[in-house]
């Protein structure tokens, strides 16, 4: 529409009451030509698509932030649970040495009776402390061999034992809060 044609139209009378979308669209249609309407509709669709993309990006950003928060909480939880893992691995040697010392001392011999009792109490205190901090001993004698918890050192003939079961433990294994930190070193019966 040219300006002259636009000026020749009758003036729009004021609308009384509530204005509806249909009335606005009718007024726009009366004042705009088809090309302008098409251009405005295309612009509106582009803005709606842009808005949808921004909403999608905002939702993805919020989800990513929530995932980061969950990962951080999990990392903190694991740090609390397994923060002593290196120390626990190192202190296991002390328990092993106390066990060996206890085996070498006789409780019946008067000369070593006091030493046996002292080492026994020290080992019990150490094992109780392990338990307080989630360090649990694996002593699988008589159980079926489990490669997830045991390390087979050798296979032996054991007619009294079930095939593929643990007949002797050379070194006890340990878990820390249900995570294996040292497998039990075992001897397994032949099938």
N, C-alpha and C positions, 0 to 999 in steps of 0.2 A: 504494500500500500504506500502510496506517496503521501506527502504531508498535506497536499490539497485535498485528496480524497478523505484523509483522516479528519481534516477540519470541517468538511461538509457534512459529516455525520451529526446526528442529533446528540446533544449533550446527554450524558448518563445521569439519570435521576438518582438521587440519594436512596439507598436501600434502607428500608425500615426493618427493625428487628434484627434477628440473628442472621449472619451471612454464612451460607453453606459453601462447601467446596464446589458444588456444581455451579453455583452462582458466580463464584470467582473464576472458574474455568470458562464459563460462558462469556464473562466480561473480557477475559484474556483473549478468547477466540474472536471476539468482536473487534478488539483493538489490535490484534497481531495477525500477520499473514501466516500461511502454512509453513513457510520456510523458517520463520522465527520460532514457531511452536515446535517444529521438529528439532531445531537447534537447542531449544531450552530443555526439551525432553531428553535429548542425548546428553546434555550437560548434567541434568538431574540423575540420569542413570550412571554416569561416570562418577558423580559425587557419592551415590549410594554404594557403588562398587568399592570406591576408595574407603568409605566408612566401614564397610564389611571387612576389608583388608586390615584396617587399623584395629578393629575389634578383635579379629583373629590374632593379630600380632600381640595385642594386649593380653589375651587369654593365654597365649603361648609363653609370654614373658612371666605371667603370674605362675603358671604351672612349673616353669623352669626354676623360679625362685623358691617354690615349695619343694621341689626336688633337691635343690642345693641345701635347703634347711634340713631336710630329712637325712641327706648324706652326712651333713655336719653333725647332727645328733647321733647318728650311727657311729661315726668316727670317734666322737667323745665317749660313747658307751663302750666301744671296743678298747679305747685307751684306758678306761677305768678297769675293764675286765682283764685285759691282757698286757697292761703296762709293766707288770712284774715278770713277764715271760722270760726275758733274758736272765734276770736275777734267779728265777726259779730253776732254769736249766743249769746255771752255775752251782747252785746250792745242792742240787741232786747228788753231786759227787760227795758232799759231806755225809749225806744219808747213806750212800753206798759204803763209804769208808767206815761209818759207825756200825753198819750191819756186818761187814767183814770182821771188824774188831770184836763184835759180840759173838760171832761164830768161833773165833779163835780162843775166846776165854771160856773156861769151864765154870759153871755155877756150883759144881760139887767140890772143886778144889779150893781148900781154905786160902791158899796163896792168891788166887785170882777171883775169889768170891766177891769181894768188895768192888774190884774193878769191873767185874761182870755186871753187878747191880748198878754201878754208876753209869756205865756205857748204855745199859738197857734203859735207864730213866732218861738219859740224854736223848737217845734215839726216839723214845716215846714222846718226849716234849717236841722234838723236831717234827715228827709225823703229825702230832696234834696241830702244830703251827701250820704245816702244809695244808691240812684240812680246813683250818680257819680261813685260808686265803684261796680256796678253790683248787688246790693241787691234790689230785687224787691218784693213789697208787693203782697200778694194773698188775695183778698177780694171777695169771691165767692157768695155773697148774690144773690139769684135768679138763680144761675147756677145749673146744675145737679151735684149731689154728685159724686166726683171722688176720689176713695180711694188712688190714687197715689199722690194727692195734699191735701186731706182733711182728718181730723180725726173726725169721728162722735162721739159726746159726748152724744147725746140723740136723740130720735125720738119724734116728736110732731105732734099733729093733726093740720093741716093747710089747711082748706078748700079752701082758695084763692090761694094756691101754687100748682104747679105741683107735683105729687108724686115723691118721692126720690130726691127732690131738696133742696138746702140749704136755710133755712128760717132765720137763724141768725148766726152771727159769734161771738164766745166767745173770741177768740184770733186770730188775723190775722196770716196768714202763710207768709213765705218768701222763695224766691229762690235766690241763689247766682250764677250768670252767668249760669242761667237755670238749676242749680242743687238745688233740694229741701233741705233746711237746717232746716225748721220747717214747719210742716203741719198746715193748718188753722184748728182750733178747732171749729166745727160747730154743729148746730142743724139741723136735716134733717126732712123733712115732711114725714109722713107715707104714704104708698101706698094705 
